[in-house]
């Protein structure tokens, strides 16, 4: 078999500057490792994490507030500009004291610790199945459980 | 049709007529697979950049459309998250991967001096790959992708189709170049490892999806696996294909020998050693040892080495023919691609620093760097390949240099603007967070950046449209031109 070499090279050696560059870059990478031996990784963001620190397991009301505005549709578009209720859509103030809507009383009784997370997520096949959502979207398709926990943490700050 | 001059064709009866020439359903002529992949790539470029424009629009003016399909309770849902995923898949698996396959099937016979093995099966692979990607993107608007990131968000059986298509191309490529592999040109090494990596990664993704379907994997495991595969597809498949194209084009178009085979080999080996480790850079979780994360960050920094070695080698190769950099031919595209290669490599390295991560992590910064990688470096390398290869595949010259210039400038300016705007948005968001700004102030502060990013994406889409029109005009009105067909006796003499 004849080996075809249609693209020729001027030289086959490695010039000294390339070796110096290689050593420099490897030294830089080595220094990075040596200076970063101790630390802690944050939990992975689920879903659609683009980098490590993006996700956080601890519910954060500030993140929750941002999520209520970036949600599609935004919470305020139905529950009013200050989330104080609008038309048939109930107020989201006072969530920390329990639900104001009648259709959520049973859910809150059965799941007193996380009824709000379950309601917002609305997972098909979950405990909210069979409850009339009254136009409330299923947010588990947009947000991770951690993000929904942050949204609830924010709502619980509303007086 | 051959006509006997002694016979009056008007008096021929049906059984006297010569048999009609039948066209094969699956063509096996030289370069038929490369033509198929290349045409599909250009169509995907126009479609993907259009989806990118919509995704950028939805970032500052979000809306959602839900349309019930009327069966199995399924809905067609169009929202920012799904359009974003569709954009990533259309760019990576639609545009860049088709262009990569076209490049692999184009350069393999030319550098090995052999006909491409199993050309008819490769033509089937063109159909399989593109039908699968199209189906996968359609599925994104219907099915929930769970904990997967964008590049593993297709259902597992769609990923299986991708793995099959990639495996066919990889095996055909390896079988073609294997007899000459020991002294093969560096482009073949980059392309070969890249193709095998793609087949392995899509296979891994399909296996992970199947396991999740059958036994239900933990969401965190799926998310981590997905982040590794997504990063590796870029670093282990798209990046080496870009290197393969640059190393192939520059010496041929400049008409000069490659400056140093040793430098090219060093670039290949250094990429091969660090890219798999750098693919772990986003695999960050409490259960991953911090040392592994640090090592992945160091590997990301070390990826600058093959980039720098390649750029210096190729610039020295063009030495003395500098005007080529300022025209509208392949070398002009290569020059801009190399600028993006260095810039995005440096930004990736900076992004691994813990303080930078803490400041811009989870913001649009990473997305901006990705835009420079995918729409800047890799897209321009692919356009450089098309500028060189299409006339040789169609045996027609380009019709309009203005359209070529429009492609170059629109993609260059668009990717630059969109990347800077998104990175700016990332830094602004980090700054807002540090000041404790509320969500309203944050949204208002980022609006301008997102508007500029949209303008950048629109420019890139215009460049994609220019590429599509240019290819169409070359096919329909381009002047016929003679080029060597691979596998013929003269192929080795000219190489192109």
Interface residues (C-beta under 8 A of the other chain):
Chain A: X1 X2 X3 X4 X5 X6 X7 X8 X9 X10 X11 X12 X13 X14 X15 X18 X21 X22 X25 X26 X28 X29 X30 X32 X33 X36 X37 X38 X39 X40 X41 X42 X43 X44 X45 X46 X47 X48 X49 X50 X51 X52 X53 X54 X55 X62 X65 X66 X68 X69 X70 X72 X73 X141 X142
Chain B: X62 X63 X64 X77 X79 X80 X81 X85 X110 X111 X112 X113 X144 X145 X146 X147 X148 X149 X150 X179 X180 X182 X183 X185 X187 X219 X220 X223 X224 X227 X248 X251 X252 X257 X258 X259 X260 X261 X262 X263 X264 X265 X266 X270 X282 X284 X285 X286 X288 X290 X291 X293 X294 X295 X297 X298 X299 X301 X302 X304 X305 X308 X309 X312 X352 X354 X357 X358 X361 X362 X366 X367 X436 X438 X439 X440 X442 X443 X491 X492 X493 X494 X495 X496
